[in-house]
Amino acid sequence: MIVMPGIQPLPSSAKFVVYPVPNDGQFTISITYPTLENFTIKVYNNLGMMVSEIRNFEVNGTTERSID
């Protein structure tokens, strides 16, 4: 789920991809956003508990990050 607070709709070119699916807890996120933007990425397990948080994830174009 992608949650983007505010009143502006997401640009049509914005994308959020997680791969591989399924995974063993090691995966890559890829975010595409047309302008410079900071995001907070929160990862939850299947019980709904937050297991990871990445603050100030800066994206300008396409940015990827591996998460373990």
Summary of the structure (lengths in Angstrom):
residues: 68
radius of gyration: 12.5
end to end distance: 19.0
largest distance: 35.8
contacts: 120
relative contact order: 0.25
helix: 0%
strand: 60%
